[in-house]
C-alpha cells in the first residue's frame, strides 16, 4: 500500500475503520523505515553472495508475489504472501490495495520491484522447491467467478491455480 495511506494511522478514517494497528504494522510505515531498510539491505547482501532469498508471509488478508532486484548488482529476491483462507478484505479495501500497490517501480533505496500477482479474495498457496533447477514455484489458489454459456456467474473449484509464479535464482 502507498506509504502516504499507511501513515494515516492517526486519522479519523483509520479510527472509524479500526485500522490504526494494521496500518502501523505495514512495511511502509514511517516508524519502521530504518529497520525495514536494514533488513532489506541485509537480505540483498546475502542474495548477492548467492543465497536464495524468498520472504514468505501471511496474515495480511490478501495475497501477492513480488520480485525485487538490487539495481547495483542484479541480486534478486522474492516476497510471496498468501492469506487469508477464511477471511479476506472487503471488496472496497481489495480494490484500494489493487489500485495503490504499484505494478513495478524503484524504491528510494535503489531496489527495483515488480508485482507478479495480487489477489484479494480468500486464497491459499502451495510452494514447491526444486533445488536442482534452483527454482521455487509459488502457486496461488482461490475462488474464481466464471460465467457459463447462459451468462450466469458461478464459482470455479479451487483445483486450478489462479497464478503460478516461478522464482528463478540462477544467473
ZIFEN-V930830 format. One record per pair of residues at least 24 apart in sequence whose ideal C-beta (glycine too) atoms are under 10 Angstrom apart, sorted by the first residue. I is the first residue (numbers start at 1). J is the second residue. Records with the same first field share a line. If there is no record, write none. Layout:
BEGIN
I=J  J
END
This chain:
BEGIN
1=26  27  28  29  60  62  93  96  97  100  101
2=28  96  99  100  101  102
3=27  28  29  30  33  100  108
4=28  100
5=96  97  100
6=30  31  32  100
7=31
17=90  93
19=93
22=60  61
25=59  60
26=60
27=57  60  79
33=108  109
36=107  109
37=107  108  109  111
40=68  70  77  107  109  110  111
41=70  109  110  111
43=68  70  75  77  79
44=68  69  70  72  73  75  76  77  109  110  111
45=70  73  75
46=75  77
47=73  74  75  76  77  78  169
48=72  73  74  75  76
49=75
50=75  134  169  170  171
51=75  77  169
52=76  77  78  129  131  134  135  136  167  168  169  170
53=77  78  79  167  169
54=78  79  80  127  129  136  138  167  169
55=79  80  81
56=80  81  82  125  127  136  138
57=81  82  83
58=82  83  84  85  124  125
59=83  84
60=84  89  97
61=87  88  89  90  93  94  97  120  122  123
62=88  89  93  94  97  98  101  118  119  120  121  123
63=88  117  118  119  120  121  122  123  124  125  138  140  141  142  162  163
64=97  98  101  115  116  117  118  119  120  140  163
65=114  115  116  117  118  119  125  138  140  163  164  165  167
66=101  103  104  113  114  115  116  117  118  165
67=104  112  113  114  115  116  165  167  168
68=107  111  112  113  114
69=106  110  111  112  113  114
70=109  110  111  112
71=106  107  109  110  111  112
72=110  111
74=112  171
75=111  169
76=112  167  168  169  170  171
77=111  167  169
78=116  136  138  165  167  168  169
79=113  115  116
80=116  117  125  127  136  138  140  165  167
81=117  118  119  123  125  138  140
82=117  119  123  124  125  126  127  138  139  140  141  142
83=122  123  124  125
84=121  122  123  124
85=122  123  124  125  141  142  158
86=122  124
87=122
88=119  120  121  122  123  142  143
89=120  121  122
90=120
91=120  121
93=120
94=118  119  120  121
95=120
96=120
116=140  163  165  166  167
117=162  163  164  165
118=163
119=143  144  162  163
121=145  162
122=158
123=158  161  162  163
124=158
125=161  162  163  165
126=161  164
127=165  167
128=164  166
129=167
130=166
133=166  168  169  170
134=167  168  169  170  171
135=166  167  168  169  170
136=165  166  167  168  169
137=161  164  165  166  167
138=163  164  165  166  167
139=163  164  165
140=164  165
END
